[in-house]
């Protein structure tokens, strides 16, 4: 018969195999063992140290294989999830993976490498990252003839990214039917901590009062 063995030797010593079968004399042989040397332990993953919850960020790692074998990487995201094995990459080539954290908190990211023959490095030192919830305020809503300006402030300690916003303008009387609504939507790509940005909307001309509702991320404000 044929038997297949998977062996993870602790050293490079020869391995002795003894095979026996019922009512037969045993067979013994010695085979040499080749053990692949593992890649070097990667440095702590590279990437941003802070960000916004639910936004995807990319982290990188690299390793050198002493025998020049190709390498795969696995990232542990510190929230119970991992990237799985990513690759293969050439020895010394930078590998990357992306992840988002749905909850606010501090996470420890680490990475390990293995070559295509299965030899694995140790885990890297961790990179500590803080994922926060954007803390935004609508500091001012002002308008001119046919235009509306909304000032958005990031008063939190982390940069905010991919921030959805909506402006709903409802005209009450006169030139347009009561209840007429004009909506504006968009995304603020990045708003740095401690900084402000302005949203500009052009709306319909006419007479009558306006009811304006502005929503940015989870902040809402209504003015008349």
HELIX and SHEET records of a PDB file:
SHEET    1   A 2 UNK A  15  UNK A  19  0                                        
SHEET    2   A 2 UNK A  27  UNK A  31 -1                                        
SHEET    1   B 5 UNK A  50  UNK A  52  0                                        
SHEET    2   B 5 UNK A 127  UNK A 132  1                                        
SHEET    3   B 5 UNK A 105  UNK A 115 -1                                        
SHEET    4   B 5 UNK A  71  UNK A  76 -1                                        
SHEET    5   B 5 UNK A  86  UNK A  89 -1                                        
SHEET    1   C 2 UNK A  57  UNK A  61  0                                        
SHEET    2   C 2 UNK A  95  UNK A  99 -1                                        
SHEET    1   D 3 UNK A 136  UNK A 144  0                                        
SHEET    2   D 3 UNK A 147  UNK A 154 -1                                        
SHEET    3   D 3 UNK A 196  UNK A 202 -1                                        
SHEET    1   E 4 UNK A 180  UNK A 191  0                                        
SHEET    2   E 4 UNK A 160  UNK A 171 -1                                        
SHEET    3   E 4 UNK A 210  UNK A 216 -1                                        
SHEET    4   E 4 UNK A 219  UNK A 223 -1                                        
END                                                                             
